[in-house]
């Protein structure tokens, strides 16, 4: 019987076998798979990341509607996002495999959950302190650099000259996309929080990649479920301080937007992200996720009536070209390995 989120696994085209020892980026638990040609897991991983990033690009618009329609604070929204996502994933979870080492799982879930909580809450704080534009360029711009450095130091991954050029191109495109038409003041505290957010994202990317490379045995659903549980616990005190239940005259609108954020941009997108992060190099994963601001810009133009400026179009084009270049490099690396 298909579970609610089995469509993500179908995207990855699993082929079961008893002899194989490789695992592709399937988001269902514990399946061993084969892939032909060799580059297929990497390409599927890139597809997972692209879908997750595109989905995350819609989060800002949905949460903005929540903020405008209620007195909900960012910590409370984040708490319900983690808690609701965990509840949906728990309902969709398959019967787990046999017993696994408890200590290793607790450390993995705790590390990833704290990293995600830091990533999200520090970013919200950066936006409040220094504005959306500066927070976005610093957080999303620093994340690929920190991830590439961490991948080299802790995972022994080589980015290569082509990868460095792609990262540089992606950062350039991001800067043009975000800052091209805005005048923003830079505040040191906001920049520091944005860098902390980038470090949280880099840590979650590296943990996801380590899980895929070193046989930690956690499927993306289980990893996401455990991490969300930890994240909800970490965020609970802050959410209580803001108020767990909002005051609003538009309860239906707020509930609808929260359900969308919980179900689509959280319970669906995060397992896809961890599935993709396990299948490609950590630096590649972090750069591909820069498709998020492109998605947000497209949504603003198509649905919110914003103008398509030269800066928006040019920055998006450079970003997409850099992501495409990394995708080609990743597939070649997979074939050559």
ABEGO torsion letter per residue (X at the ends): XBBAAAAAAAAAGBBBBAABABBBABABBGBBBBBOBAAAAAAAAAAAAAAAAAAAAAAAAAAAAAAAABABBAAAAAAAAAAAAAAAAAAABBBBBBBBBAAAAAAAAAAAAAAAAAAAAAAAAAAAAAEAAAAAAAAAAAAAAAAAAAAAAAAGBBAEAAAAAAAAAAAAAAAAAAAAABBBBBBAAAAAAAAAAAAAAAAAAAAAAAAAAAGAGBBAAAAAAAAAAAAAAAAAAAAAAAEABBBBABAAAAAAAAAAAAAAAAAAAAAAAAAAAAABBAAAAAAAAAAAAAAAAAAAAAAAGBBBBAAAAAAAAAAAAAAAAAAAAAAAAAAAX
